[in-house]
């Protein structure tokens, strides 16, 4: 397979038409080798417009790599700057963390699945990414008593906990897919002041759930 040809097609046919026009983001997608973060059995699907199942210890348990165009759009809308520190919840294969590490100062990426955390760490090390650190456990726990310039949710949540928003520095942004099926939206929350948060719904999208986030109460009969 000609990976470079497939990469160019992904950028020009999937990502650019999805309103990803930031040339720095497009250049970064050409530089970071997505295929190196895809499980070996799915490597030929690395540039396909689909969620790619992630396997850990030979088994798939529902975790995925997000659509390439969704990762690219979230990265563009976050508008990360070189001096900023990032928390990513949902490390997956480490691909999004690699993209964030090229744009920001440092990245802490967390996965509740210890096998995926180990996979992400191995992939980032192999790719030569030195300013991204991987941790296992609940990302909400890692956010406590810390301040980040940016928080990325690499999956969907029903709502964003206030405790997580308070882990943003003033001027910081959180981005992720928020809502419940069938309606979810890519959402950007900016901390405009110590007690001021501004929320913007950017576009409709869907993504698998992140674990350990609060879910709405369901009526039972």
Protein Blocks (a to p, Z undefined) as FASTA:
>chain_A
ZZklmmmmmmmmmmmmnopabfklmmmmmmpcfklmgcfklmmmmmpccdddddeehiae
hiacddfklmmmmmmmnopafkbccddehjknommmmmmmmmmmbdcdddfblklmmmmm
mmmmmnopakbccdedjfklmmgopacfbdcdebddfbdcfklmmmpcehiacdddeddd
fbdcddddddfbfklccdddfbgcdddddehiacdddddZZ
